[in-house]
Amino acid sequence: PGRDLDEEGGTAPIEVVRTEYQRRRSTGLGDSRAGHAAYWTVKTAFHVFLIEDDPSTRKALRWLVESVGASVTTYESAEQFLDHEFDARACCLVVDIQLPGMTGIELIKTLRSRDYPVPAIAITALGSKRMEIEAREAGAFGYVEKGIGEHGLIHLIQQCRNACGPEPK
């Protein structure tokens, strides 16, 4: 049977996620972020990798990305991400530029040199025009400043989703 992310980030059979969504809707909890995101994750099969070292920012960005119906896998560092097998189900990579160790820009360059096909969106709290140019030259699909660019991030993620191809039937 199919599996999908549950609201804690673990996996659950798709039927369980659908049942939970239906329960939340019938009890008036259907507008909760977790129930809504879990349902749409099942429907769209759209996945995002999020690489952010700050735990509170990572949690907030996860919530933001899930709010548009994506399932999310988070990583604390570029090295942690690279230690995992690349997953073809991902439509998008959202990566902080100022990561400790390997930076987000170095990660994007590494992925491009390995012909990793998933578009990367670079995010930063301390943006500048020079940094944006550097991210784009490294191969970033988009660039967003944290705190002022949430709508831009959502727009870029939706563009990545559209580029992933048709939704499953």
Accessible surface in RSA format (square Angstrom, percent):
REM  Atomic radii and reference values for relative SASA: ProtOr
REM  Chains: A
REM  Algorithm: Lee & Richards
REM  Probe-radius: 1.40
REM  Slices: 20
REM RES _ NUM      All-atoms   Total-Side   Main-Chain    Non-polar    All polar
REM                ABS   REL    ABS   REL    ABS   REL    ABS   REL    ABS   REL
RES PRO A   1   147.21 107.3  93.35  85.1  53.86 195.8 112.96  93.3  34.25 212.9
RES GLY A   2    35.25  43.5   0.00   N/A  35.25  43.5  24.55  67.4  10.69  24.0
RES ARG A   3   137.55  57.8 110.14  56.1  27.41  65.3  54.14  74.0  83.40  50.5
RES ASP A   4    19.46  13.6  13.83  13.8   5.62  13.3   8.61  20.3  10.85  10.8
RES LEU A   5    22.41  12.5  19.42  13.9   2.99   7.5  19.42  13.6   2.99   8.1
RES ASP A   6    43.44  30.4  38.67  38.5   4.77  11.3  15.78  37.1  27.65  27.6
RES GLU A   7    70.79  40.6  45.46  34.4  25.33  60.3  19.04  36.8  51.75  42.2
RES GLU A   8   143.12  82.2 106.55  80.6  36.57  87.1  68.29 132.1  74.84  61.1
RES GLY A   9    26.11  32.2   0.00   N/A  26.11  32.2   6.39  17.5  19.72  44.2
RES GLY A  10    34.80  42.9   0.00   N/A  34.80  42.9  33.00  90.6   1.80   4.0
RES THR A  11    78.87  56.1  57.72  58.5  21.15  50.4  40.87  54.9  38.00  57.4
RES ALA A  12    10.23   9.4   9.40  14.5   0.84   1.9  10.23  14.4   0.00   0.0
RES PRO A  13    43.40  31.6  43.40  39.6   0.00   0.0  43.40  35.8   0.00   0.0
RES ILE A  14    37.60  21.4  37.60  28.0   0.00   0.0  37.60  27.1   0.00   0.0
RES GLU A  15    94.16  54.1  91.90  69.5   2.26   5.4  62.46 120.8  31.70  25.9
RES VAL A  16    81.87  53.9  79.21  71.7   2.66   6.4  81.40  70.7   0.48   1.3
RES VAL A  17     4.77   3.1   2.52   2.3   2.26   5.4   4.67   4.1   0.10   0.3
RES ARG A  18   107.26  45.0 107.04  54.6   0.22   0.5  29.29  40.0  77.97  47.3
RES THR A  19    84.55  60.1  83.98  85.1   0.57   1.3  61.24  82.3  23.31  35.2
RES GLU A  20    50.28  28.9  48.19  36.5   2.09   5.0  27.53  53.2  22.75  18.6
RES TYR A  21    27.81  13.0  27.29  15.5   0.52   1.4  13.25  10.0  14.57  18.0
RES GLN A  22   115.73  64.7 110.27  80.6   5.46  13.0  38.80  82.6  76.93  58.3
RES ARG A  23   109.24  45.9 103.22  52.6   6.02  14.3  63.53  86.8  45.71  27.7
RES ARG A  24    29.08  12.2  29.08  14.8   0.00   0.0   0.00   0.0  29.08  17.6
RES ARG A  25   129.19  54.2 109.33  55.7  19.86  47.3  20.64  28.2 108.55  65.8
RES SER A  26    94.45  79.8  52.28  69.8  42.17  97.1  51.69 110.1  42.77  59.9
RES THR A  27    81.09  57.7  48.60  49.3  32.49  77.4  58.06  78.0  23.03  34.8
RES GLY A  28    64.82  79.9   0.00   N/A  64.82  79.9  36.15  99.2  28.67  64.2
RES LEU A  29    90.99  50.7  88.04  63.0   2.95   7.4  90.99  63.9   0.00   0.0
RES GLY A  30     2.92   3.6   0.00   N/A   2.92   3.6   1.25   3.4   1.68   3.8
RES ASP A  31   126.67  88.7 100.38  99.9  26.29  62.2  38.72  91.1  87.96  87.7
RES SER A  32    39.63  33.5  26.06  34.8  13.58  31.3  37.36  79.6   2.27   3.2
RES ARG A  33    79.81  33.5  65.03  33.2  14.78  35.2  23.15  31.6  56.66  34.3
RES ALA A  34    13.76  12.7   9.59  14.8   4.18   9.5  11.04  15.5   2.72   7.2
RES GLY A  35     1.30   1.6   0.00   N/A   1.30   1.6   1.30   3.6   0.00   0.0
RES HIS A  36    71.69  39.2  71.69  49.8   0.00   0.0  43.86  45.2  27.83  32.4
RES ALA A  37     5.22   4.8   5.07   7.8   0.16   0.4   5.14   7.2   0.08   0.2
RES ALA A  38    14.19  13.0   9.54  14.7   4.64  10.6  13.43  18.9   0.76   2.0
RES TYR A  39    60.97  28.5  60.92  34.7   0.05   0.1  24.00  18.0  36.96  45.6
RES TRP A  40    73.51  29.5  73.51  35.6   0.00   0.0  71.98  38.4   1.54   2.5
RES THR A  41     6.73   4.8   6.23   6.3   0.49   1.2   2.73   3.7   3.99   6.0
RES VAL A  42    16.60  10.9   2.78   2.5  13.83  33.3   4.30   3.7  12.30  33.4
RES LYS A  43    99.64  48.6  87.46  53.7  12.18  29.0  56.53  50.9  43.11  45.9
RES THR A  44    10.59   7.5   5.50   5.6   5.09  12.1   5.49   7.4   5.10   7.7
RES ALA A  45    65.39  60.1  36.67  56.6  28.72  65.3  47.03  66.2  18.35  48.6
RES PHE A  46     3.95   2.0   3.47   2.1   0.49   1.3   3.47   2.1   0.49   1.4
RES HIS A  47     3.57   1.9   3.57   2.5   0.00   0.0   3.57   3.7   0.00   0.0
RES VAL A  48     0.00   0.0   0.00   0.0   0.00   0.0   0.00   0.0   0.00   0.0
RES PHE A  49     4.68   2.3   4.68   2.9   0.00   0.0   4.68   2.8   0.00   0.0
RES LEU A  50     0.02   0.0   0.02   0.0   0.00   0.0   0.02   0.0   0.00   0.0
RES ILE A  51     0.00   0.0   0.00   0.0   0.00   0.0   0.00   0.0   0.00   0.0
RES GLU A  52     1.09   0.6   1.09   0.8   0.00   0.0   0.00   0.0   1.09   0.9
RES ASP A  53    51.21  35.9  37.79  37.6  13.42  31.7   7.15  16.8  44.06  43.9
RES ASP A  54    57.36  40.2  54.23  54.0   3.13   7.4  22.10  52.0  35.26  35.2
RES PRO A  55    88.25  64.3  83.22  75.9   5.03  18.3  83.67  69.1   4.58  28.4
RES SER A  56    81.47  68.8  69.04  92.1  12.44  28.6  54.73 116.5  26.74  37.5
RES THR A  57    36.77  26.1  32.74  33.2   4.03   9.6  14.08  18.9  22.69  34.3
RES ARG A  58    33.92  14.2  33.91  17.3   0.00   0.0   3.13   4.3  30.79  18.7
RES LYS A  59   158.09  77.1 152.26  93.4   5.82  13.9  99.47  89.5  58.62  62.4
RES ALA A  60    60.03  55.2  49.33  76.1  10.70  24.3  57.14  80.5   2.89   7.7
RES LEU A  61    14.67   8.2  14.51  10.4   0.16   0.4  14.67  10.3   0.00   0.0
RES ARG A  62    46.59  19.6  46.59  23.8   0.00   0.0  23.78  32.5  22.82  13.8
RES TRP A  63   122.24  49.1 121.56  58.8   0.68   1.6 114.72  61.2   7.52  12.2
RES LEU A  64    23.30  13.0  23.30  16.7   0.00   0.0  23.30  16.4   0.00   0.0
RES VAL A  65     0.11   0.1   0.09   0.1   0.02   0.0   0.11   0.1   0.00   0.0
RES GLU A  66    13.99   8.0  13.86  10.5   0.13   0.3   3.42   6.6  10.58   8.6
RES SER A  67    44.12  37.3  21.98  29.3  22.14  51.0  19.10  40.7  25.01  35.0
RES VAL A  68    27.76  18.3  10.64   9.6  17.12  41.3  19.17  16.7   8.59  23.3
RES GLY A  69     3.62   4.5   0.00   N/A   3.62   4.5   2.81   7.7   0.80   1.8
RES ALA A  70     0.12   0.1   0.00   0.0   0.12   0.3   0.00   0.0   0.12   0.3
RES SER A  71     7.17   6.1   4.75   6.3   2.42   5.6   2.54   5.4   4.63   6.5
RES VAL A  72     1.21   0.8   0.00   0.0   1.21   2.9   0.00   0.0   1.21   3.3
RES THR A  73    35.00  24.9  32.05  32.5   2.95   7.0  32.08  43.1   2.92   4.4
RES THR A  74    39.13  27.8  22.28  22.6  16.85  40.2   1.83   2.5  37.30  56.4
RES TYR A  75    15.41   7.2  14.45   8.2   0.96   2.5   5.56   4.2   9.85  12.1
RES GLU A  76    98.00  56.3  95.90  72.5   2.11   5.0  18.62  36.0  79.38  64.8
RES SER A  77    24.44  20.6  24.44  32.6   0.00   0.0  15.80  33.7   8.63  12.1
RES ALA A  78     0.00   0.0   0.00   0.0   0.00   0.0   0.00   0.0   0.00   0.0
RES GLU A  79    72.87  41.8  71.02  53.7   1.85   4.4  57.44 111.1  15.42  12.6
RES GLN A  80    69.10  38.6  65.60  47.9   3.51   8.3  21.44  45.6  47.67  36.2
RES PHE A  81     3.67   1.8   3.29   2.0   0.38   1.0   3.29   2.0   0.38   1.1
RES LEU A  82    37.34  20.8  18.68  13.4  18.66  46.9  18.77  13.2  18.56  49.9
RES ASP A  83   124.24  87.0  87.16  86.8  37.08  87.7  25.79  60.7  98.45  98.2
RES HIS A  84    89.75  49.0  81.15  56.4   8.59  22.0  55.72  57.4  34.02  39.6
RES GLU A  85   163.25  93.7 141.05 106.7  22.20  52.9  63.67 123.1  99.58  81.3
RES PHE A  86    77.37  38.7  49.95  30.9  27.42  71.4  50.54  30.6  26.83  76.8
RES ASP A  87    40.41  28.3  34.97  34.8   5.44  12.9  14.31  33.7  26.10  26.0
RES ALA A  88   107.64  99.0  69.21 106.8  38.43  87.4  80.37 113.2  27.27  72.2
RES ARG A  89   122.17  51.3 105.81  53.9  16.36  39.0  62.82  85.9  59.35  36.0
RES ALA A  90     7.19   6.6   0.00   0.0   7.19  16.4   0.00   0.0   7.19  19.1
RES CYS A  91     9.77   7.4   8.13   9.1   1.64   3.9   1.37   3.5   8.40   9.1
RES CYS A  92     0.00   0.0   0.00   0.0   0.00   0.0   0.00   0.0   0.00   0.0
RES LEU A  93     0.00   0.0   0.00   0.0   0.00   0.0   0.00   0.0   0.00   0.0
RES VAL A  94     0.00   0.0   0.00   0.0   0.00   0.0   0.00   0.0   0.00   0.0
RES VAL A  95     0.00   0.0   0.00   0.0   0.00   0.0   0.00   0.0   0.00   0.0
RES ASP A  96     4.41   3.1   4.41   4.4   0.00   0.0   0.00   0.0   4.41   4.4
RES ILE A  97     8.15   4.6   7.79   5.8   0.36   0.9   7.79   5.6   0.36   1.0
RES GLN A  98    68.50  38.3  53.09  38.8  15.40  36.7  49.22 104.8  19.28  14.6
RES LEU A  99     7.75   4.3   0.00   0.0   7.75  19.5   0.48   0.3   7.27  19.6
RES PRO A 100    80.84  58.9  66.13  60.3  14.72  53.5  78.36  64.7   2.49  15.5
RES GLY A 101    66.28  81.7   0.00   N/A  66.28  81.7  38.48 105.6  27.80  62.3
RES MET A 102    47.84  24.8  41.85  27.7   5.99  14.3  45.65  38.8   2.19   2.9
RES THR A 103    46.57  33.1  46.57  47.2   0.00   0.0  43.10  57.9   3.47   5.3
RES GLY A 104     0.02   0.0   0.00   N/A   0.02   0.0   0.02   0.1   0.00   0.0
RES ILE A 105     9.59   5.5   9.59   7.1   0.00   0.0   9.59   6.9   0.00   0.0
RES GLU A 106    82.64  47.4  80.95  61.2   1.70   4.0  30.43  58.9  52.21  42.6
RES LEU A 107     0.00   0.0   0.00   0.0   0.00   0.0   0.00   0.0   0.00   0.0
RES ILE A 108     0.18   0.1   0.00   0.0   0.18   0.4   0.18   0.1   0.00   0.0
RES LYS A 109   108.37  52.9 102.33  62.8   6.04  14.4  58.11  52.3  50.26  53.5
RES THR A 110    29.46  21.0  25.07  25.4   4.39  10.5  14.60  19.6  14.86  22.5
RES LEU A 111     0.49   0.3   0.49   0.3   0.00   0.0   0.49   0.3   0.00   0.0
RES ARG A 112    69.66  29.2  58.22  29.7  11.44  27.2  47.41  64.8  22.25  13.5
RES SER A 113    90.30  76.3  51.71  69.0  38.58  88.9  50.62 107.8  39.68  55.6
RES ARG A 114   132.09  55.5 102.96  52.5  29.12  69.3  43.02  58.8  89.07  54.0
RES ASP A 115   124.90  87.5 102.63 102.2  22.27  52.7  36.05  84.8  88.86  88.6
RES TYR A 116    16.49   7.7   9.68   5.5   6.81  17.7  12.30   9.2   4.19   5.2
RES PRO A 117   117.63  85.7  83.56  76.2  34.06 123.8  95.62  78.9  22.01 136.8
RES VAL A 118     9.62   6.3   8.03   7.3   1.59   3.8   9.46   8.2   0.16   0.4
RES PRO A 119    32.61  23.8  27.73  25.3   4.88  17.7  32.61  26.9   0.00   0.0
RES ALA A 120     0.37   0.3   0.37   0.6   0.00   0.0   0.37   0.5   0.00   0.0
RES ILE A 121     0.00   0.0   0.00   0.0   0.00   0.0   0.00   0.0   0.00   0.0
RES ALA A 122     0.00   0.0   0.00   0.0   0.00   0.0   0.00   0.0   0.00   0.0
RES ILE A 123     1.36   0.8   1.36   1.0   0.00   0.0   1.36   1.0   0.00   0.0
RES THR A 124     0.00   0.0   0.00   0.0   0.00   0.0   0.00   0.0   0.00   0.0
RES ALA A 125    63.75  58.6  41.42  63.9  22.33  50.8  41.83  58.9  21.92  58.1
RES LEU A 126   132.43  73.8 121.67  87.0  10.76  27.1 127.13  89.3   5.30  14.3
RES GLY A 127    28.40  35.0   0.00   N/A  28.40  35.0   0.00   0.0  28.40  63.6
RES SER A 128    50.09  42.3  37.93  50.6  12.16  28.0  47.43 101.0   2.67   3.7
RES LYS A 129   141.78  69.2 130.76  80.2  11.02  26.2  93.44  84.1  48.34  51.5
RES ARG A 130   162.92  68.4 156.43  79.7   6.48  15.4  80.22 109.6  82.70  50.1
RES MET A 131    27.67  14.3  27.67  18.3   0.00   0.0  27.67  23.5   0.00   0.0
RES GLU A 132    36.71  21.1  36.71  27.8   0.00   0.0   2.04   4.0  34.66  28.3
RES ILE A 133    86.32  49.1  83.85  62.5   2.47   6.0  86.20  62.1   0.12   0.3
RES GLU A 134    64.99  37.3  63.27  47.9   1.72   4.1  23.25  45.0  41.74  34.1
RES ALA A 135     0.00   0.0   0.00   0.0   0.00   0.0   0.00   0.0   0.00   0.0
RES ARG A 136   112.35  47.2  97.35  49.6  15.00  35.7  46.28  63.3  66.07  40.0
RES GLU A 137   142.90  82.0 105.19  79.6  37.71  89.8  49.04  94.8  93.86  76.6
RES ALA A 138     8.93   8.2   0.00   0.0   8.93  20.3   3.03   4.3   5.90  15.6
RES GLY A 139    28.63  35.3   0.00   N/A  28.63  35.3  20.00  54.9   8.63  19.3
RES ALA A 140    10.44   9.6   0.00   0.0  10.44  23.7   0.00   0.0  10.44  27.6
RES PHE A 141    84.35  42.2  65.32  40.5  19.03  49.5  73.46  44.5  10.89  31.2
RES GLY A 142     0.09   0.1   0.00   N/A   0.09   0.1   0.09   0.2   0.00   0.0
RES TYR A 143    25.12  11.7   9.33   5.3  15.79  41.1   9.33   7.0  15.79  19.5
RES VAL A 144    11.25   7.4   7.42   6.7   3.83   9.2  11.25   9.8   0.00   0.0
RES GLU A 145    59.00  33.9  55.27  41.8   3.74   8.9   6.76  13.1  52.24  42.7
RES LYS A 146    48.50  23.7  29.49  18.1  19.01  45.3  25.02  22.5  23.49  25.0
RES GLY A 147    59.81  73.8   0.00   N/A  59.81  73.8  32.44  89.0  27.37  61.3
RES ILE A 148   143.27  81.5 107.22  79.9  36.05  86.9 113.55  81.8  29.73  80.7
RES GLY A 149    13.81  17.0   0.00   N/A  13.81  17.0  13.81  37.9   0.00   0.0
RES GLU A 150    66.60  38.2  64.20  48.6   2.41   5.7  34.39  66.5  32.21  26.3
RES HIS A 151   160.34  87.6 154.49 107.4   5.85  15.0 108.49 111.8  51.85  60.3
RES GLY A 152    33.99  41.9   0.00   N/A  33.99  41.9  29.73  81.6   4.25   9.5
RES LEU A 153     2.82   1.6   2.82   2.0   0.00   0.0   2.82   2.0   0.00   0.0
RES ILE A 154    34.72  19.8  34.72  25.9   0.00   0.0  34.72  25.0   0.00   0.0
RES HIS A 155   103.23  56.4 102.23  71.1   1.00   2.6  70.18  72.3  33.05  38.5
RES LEU A 156    27.18  15.1  27.18  19.4   0.00   0.0  27.18  19.1   0.00   0.0
RES ILE A 157     0.18   0.1   0.18   0.1   0.00   0.0   0.18   0.1   0.00   0.0
RES GLN A 158    72.94  40.8  72.94  53.3   0.00   0.0  16.99  36.2  55.95  42.4
RES GLN A 159    72.31  40.4  66.96  48.9   5.35  12.7  20.31  43.2  52.00  39.4
RES CYS A 160     1.14   0.9   0.00   0.0   1.14   2.7   0.54   1.4   0.60   0.6
RES ARG A 161    57.60  24.2  55.68  28.4   1.92   4.6  11.66  15.9  45.94  27.8
RES ASN A 162   116.20  80.1  90.82  87.8  25.38  61.1  30.99  74.6  85.21  82.4
RES ALA A 163    85.97  79.0  45.17  69.7  40.79  92.8  57.68  81.2  28.29  74.9
RES CYS A 164    64.52  48.8  23.93  26.7  40.59  95.4  21.41  54.2  43.11  46.5
RES GLY A 165    35.37  43.6   0.00   N/A  35.37  43.6  22.81  62.6  12.56  28.1
RES PRO A 166   135.13  98.5 102.97  93.9  32.16 116.9 114.90  94.9  20.23 125.7
RES GLU A 167    81.14  46.6  66.56  50.4  14.58  34.7  30.15  58.3  50.99  41.6
RES PRO A 168    79.01  57.6  52.54  47.9  26.46  96.2  64.46  53.2  14.55  90.4
RES LYS A 169   240.88 117.5 162.92 100.0  77.97 185.6 139.94 126.0 100.94 107.5
END  Absolute sums over single chains surface
CHAIN  1 A     8897.1       7011.9       1885.3       5105.6       3791.5
END  Absolute sums over all chains
TOTAL          8897.1       7011.9       1885.3       5105.6       3791.5
